[in-house]
Amino acid sequence: MYKFLTKKGLVFKTEYSPKEISKFYHFDAFDSKANRFVILTKDVDFKTFEYID
């Protein structure tokens, strides 16, 4: 599982690695309350990815 920020500063978690996401147009992610969101790849700040257990 990975934690990352969007360019707007919102925090999300996802099961996809940054390498996988770079090939997608959009992907599923979850916020801190376990709500599911569809995130556009262009809105991701790839520098903020952090691997979490």
N, C-alpha and C positions, 0 to 999 in steps of 0.2 A: 504494500500500500504506500502511496506517495501523498505528501501534503504539498500544496503550492498556492501561490497567489495569482489572481488575475491582474491585469493592468490597472484595474480600478481599486486594487487592494483587498479584494474579498478572498477569504481563505476557504479552500476546498480540499477534499481528499479524493483520490481515484486509484483504481487498481492498475491503470495503464502507466507504462514507463514513459519518460519524456521522448525517447526514441520512437516508441509506438505512436504517441500523440502527434509527433511531427508529420506523420503520414496521413493523419485524419483531417477531415474538414471540421468535425465536431465529435464530442465524446461525453459519456456520462460521468458525473462527479457528485459528491455529497458534501453538504455543509455540516457544521458542528451539531445540528439537530437531526441529522440523518435524512434530510430532505434531498431528493434527487433533482439534479439540474443537468441540462444539456449545455455544455460550454463550447463556444467556438474556439478553434485552435488559435486564431489570430488574436484572441483576447488573453492568452496565457503568457505570464511572465516566466519564461523557461529558466531564468537564473535563480528562481526561488524554490525549485524542486528539492524536496528533502525526503529520503526514504524513511518510512516509519514501519514498525512491526504491525 
